[in-house]
Amino acid sequence: MARDIRTCYISAPEGAQIQVIRRELSRRHIAISSISIESTDLATQVRSAVSNVDLVIGVLTTARKSSWVLFELGIAWAERKPVLLIAPPKIDFIPSSLQRFVVLRANPRNSEAIGFALDQLLAASLEEKPSPPPRRDMTQLQGSDAYLAIQAVDAALHSMSGQVFEELVATTLRKAGVELLSEFATGASRRADLAIWSDALQPIMGNPILVETKLNLRSSTDLKLAAHALAEQVGMSGTRWGLLLFGNGPSQATIASTKLPSNVIVIDVKALFGSLRHSSFAEIVKDLRNQKVHGIAP
C-alpha cells in the first residue's frame, strides 16, 4: 500500500447488503465513489471511477454470482489498486485469480471483521516504503542478531515478563524484514498481540496473519487453550491464519501430535530466530504451513 486510503469504490452484486461496509468506511473518513447506472457506457465510467480511488472493495455472495463484479475487479487489478475482497465464510470456491487480493471471509454485515480489515489496510498504507521497495519478505537475520535475540528470550523467561517477551518478538521480526502492524481489538478484551503483513505469503495464507505471543505454555492443555483462543480471533477478524509464538513450552513432537485448530501454526521463538539466520520468515512459515496442511516436511 503506497499511499493513504481516502477514497473507495465498492463493487457488489445487485441486492447485496453493503450498508455496514459504507458505515465502516464513513467512520474512517473514507469517501465512497459511485457511478451513474443510467449511463450508456458503464465500462468507461467504472474505469474512470476505479482509476481515481485508493481502494476497491469487492463483495461476493452465496446467493448471487456477478460477472460484473469480476469485470470491475479485473479493472482494479489492471489499475494496480489495492483490493479487499469480502466473501462469505461458507462460500465453496474462490477463483484463483481472486486469491491475489486481500480476502476477508466474513458476512458483509459483520462490522467487527470489516472494521478490522479496514484498519489493517489503513495501517499498511501508512507504512513508509523506500522506492524501489526492497524484497522485505526475503530478508534474514544476521547471525549476531539471531544470537542476541535468543539470549534475550532466555532473559525474558527468567524475568517472567510477557510484555518484554512480546516487545522482543516484535523488534526481532522487524529486524528480519517482517512488516508488523498494530493489532486492533475485535472484542472488548480478547485480541491478538500483533498482525503480520507479508506479500510473499499473501497467495497461500492471506493478509494479515494474526500473531499471539505466549511466554510460557506449561502443558499441552495450555497449548490447546492458546491455540483455540487464537483460532477464535482469526475467525472473528475474518482473516485466514494465526501464528502462536512461545518462549518456553512443549517440544515440536508434542505440538505435532496435539490436535490443534487447522488454521493456527505454533512455533518455538528460539527455533524461529535460529532459522532466520539462513531462511526468510516467509519461507519458514510457508514450510510450516505446508507441513500442517499437506504433511510435507520442511
C-alpha positions, -999 to +999 in steps of 0.1 A: +000+000+000+018+030-012-005+058-002-032+068+023-066+054+017-091+082+015-115+071-013-131+038-021-151+021-048-175-007-039-183-035-064-212-057-053-240-077-069-274-061-071-292-065-038-261-072-018-262-058+018-234-032+019-248-007+044-223-019+071-194-015+046-205+020+039-208+028+076-174+015+085-158+034+056-176+066+067-163+061+103-128+061+089-135+092+068-131+072+035-152+087+008-172+063-015-171+068-052-201+060-073-212+058-109-245+065-127-263+033-135-282+052-162-251+057-182-249+040-216-212+035-212-208+018-178-175+003-185-159+037-192-175+051-160-162+022-139-127+025-153-127+062-145-140+057-110-116+029-102-086+048-115-093+077-092-098+058-059-073+045-033-091+012-026-116-011-043-139-034-022-154-064-040-183-083-025-192-119-033-224-136-021-235-172-019-269-163-034-257-144-064-228-146-088-220-114-106-198-114-137-199-076-135-181-077-101-154-099-116-151-074-145-147-045-121-122-063-100-103-070-132-102-033-139-089-027-104-061-052-109-052-036-142-051-002-125-029-017-097-054-007-070-054-023-036-085-047-034-103-060-004-125-090-014-153-098+011-165-134+007-190-154+028-173-179+052-194-207+036-187-199+000-174-231-016-148-217-040-129-185-047-113-184-082-075-185-080-074-152-099-092-135-070-069-150-043-042-125-052-063-099-034-067-095+004-096-118+011-119-113+041-140-143+049-170-126+066-206-117+061-208-081+047-229-072+077-201-082+101-190-048+113-162-061+136-145-081+108-149-053+082-136-027+106-106-048+115-097-054+078-100-017+070-079-007+100-052-032+089-053-018+053-050+018+067-021+008+089-003-008+059-010+022+037+008+045+062+039+024+063+068+043+047+084+023+020+115+034+000+114+034-037+120+010-052+108-012-024+133-039-011+123-076-010+114-074+026+099-109+027+133-123+017+153-106+045+171-127+071+186-121+105+224-116+108+240-143+129+248-119+157+213-105+158+198-140+160+222-150+188+214-119+208+177-123+203+179-159+215+198-147+246+171-120+252+144-147+251+162-166+279+164-133+299+127-127+293+119-162+305+138-155+337+121-121+342+087-137+337+075-106+317+051-113+290+052-077+278+090-078+275+087-110+255+061-095+231+083-064+225+113-086+219+094-107+193+082-076+175+116-060+175+134-091+162+108-098+135+112-062+123+149-067+121+142-097+099+122-076+075+088-086+086+061-060+083+042-058+117+011-039+121-006-028+153-034-051+161-069-036+165-092-052+191-121-071+177-137-076+211-138-058+245-108-077+259-099-105+236-074-096+209-042-109+193-009-093+202+003-084+167-006-087+130+019-095+102+016-084+066+036-105+041+034-100+003+052-134-001+026-152+020-005-135+006-012-161-022-014-190+002-022-176+036-038-142+030-032-109+049-029-101+077-017-130+098-026-127+135+001-133+160-002-143+196+028-145+219+030-167+250+060-165+273+051-199+288+030-229+277+034-251+307+013-281+294-005-295+264-037-280+279-021-245+279-011-251+242-047-261+232-063-232+251-039-207+235-043-222+200-081-223+202-083-187+216-062-175+186-083-195+162-114-178+176-097-144+170-089-154+134-125-163+128-138-131+144-115-109+123-122-127+090-085-135+084-073-169+075-043-179+097-029-173+131+007-177+144+013-188+180+048-179+192+060-192+226+092-189+246+090-219+269+067-248+261+062-283+246+085-299+221+079-299+184+070-336+186+043-328+212+030-299+191+028-322+161+009-349+180-016-325+196-049-319+179-049-281+172-070-258+150-063-262+114-056-225+108-030-220+136+007-225+133+027-229+165+064-220+166+091-220+193+105-185+192+141-195+198+139-221+170+123-194+147+151-169+155+177-195+148+161-205+115+161-168+105+198-169+101+195-189+069+159-186+058+134-157+055+104-155+077+081-161+048+100-193+038+099-206+073+062-200+078+053-213+043+072-246+051+053-250+084+020-242+067+027-269+040+037-294+067+005-287+086-018-288+056-002-314+033+021-333+057+051-320+037+082-318+060+103-286+056 
